[in-house]
Amino acid sequence: MTSDKLSKYKHLGKAGTTEHIDVVMSVFRRYVWDEIQRIIHTLDDCLLDMNSGSEQEPEEAQD
């Protein structure tokens, strides 16, 4: 008996096939790219915070 209900996983193909592995790797690469973008954004925010903090609190000269 086949169901007429749509599945979001049908397009992935049968597990272990070349097409399935390609799709899984594509999803993984997209996840890695999103994580790299998030890390870059976080580091950029930290750099801005450091720069703005150093302008607000000048360092005292040491003897």
C-alpha positions in Angstrom: 0.0 0.0 0.0 1.5 3.3 -1.0 0.7 6.5 0.8 -0.3 9.7 -1.1 1.1 11.7 1.8 4.1 13.8 0.7 7.4 13.3 2.5 10.2 15.8 2.7 12.7 13.0 2.5 11.7 11.3 -0.8 14.0 13.4 -2.9 17.0 12.1 -1.0 16.8 8.7 -2.8 17.6 5.3 -1.5 20.2 5.3 1.3 23.6 4.4 0.1 23.1 5.4 -3.5 25.4 7.9 -5.2 22.5 10.4 -5.4 21.7 10.0 -1.7 25.3 10.5 -0.7 25.6 13.6 -2.9 22.5 15.1 -1.2 23.7 14.3 2.3 27.1 15.8 1.6 25.4 18.9 0.1 23.4 19.4 3.3 26.5 18.9 5.4 28.5 21.5 3.3 25.6 24.0 3.7 25.7 23.4 7.5 29.5 23.9 7.6 29.2 27.1 5.5 26.5 28.5 7.8 28.7 27.7 10.9 31.7 29.4 9.4 29.7 32.5 8.5 28.4 32.6 12.1 31.9 32.3 13.5 33.1 35.1 11.2 30.2 37.3 12.4 31.0 36.6 16.0 34.7 37.4 15.6 33.8 40.6 13.7 31.5 41.7 16.6 34.3 40.9 19.1 36.8 43.0 17.1 34.4 45.9 17.0 33.8 45.6 20.8 37.5 45.6 21.4 38.1 48.6 19.2 35.3 50.6 20.8 36.4 49.6 24.3 39.9 50.8 23.7 38.7 54.2 22.5 36.5 54.7 25.6 39.2 53.6 28.1 42.6 55.0 27.2 45.5 53.0 28.8 47.5 54.7 31.4 51.2 55.1 30.8 53.4 52.8 32.9 56.5 54.1 34.5 
